[in-house]
Amino acid sequence: MKPVLSPDITVKDLLDRYPRLLQLFMDLGLLCVGCPAEAFHTLADVSKEYNLNLNQLCRRISEAIGNDEVSSDPSVRNSDGGNMKP
């Protein structure tokens, strides 16, 4: 069963629990890793900051956690700005 993510989880909590997500964050071009704000920025904050669809971001993270793998597909943004590939 895949974990359900809350948009209120902080980047730090998420990466502390699932360190393998580091690669996904880097592949998505998210500069959260190592940023001092990671301790209090939530997934909702990240989606706003990077103009990403929150549901799709949570789905990608959930899939990576559930599959024990992290996608290395860096092209998650479409030409419409913040939508991620399914």
Number of C-alpha atoms within 10 A of each C-alpha: 5 11 12 13 14 11 16 12 15 20 23 21 15 18 15 12 11 14 12 15 22 16 15 19 19 14 16 18 14 14 12 17 17 9 11 10 13 19 15 14 19 20 22 20 18 21 19 13 11 14 13 19 18 19 16 17 23 18 17 19 23 18 17 19 19 14 12 11 14 20 15 13 10 13 11 18 16 10 7 7 11 18 17 19 13 8
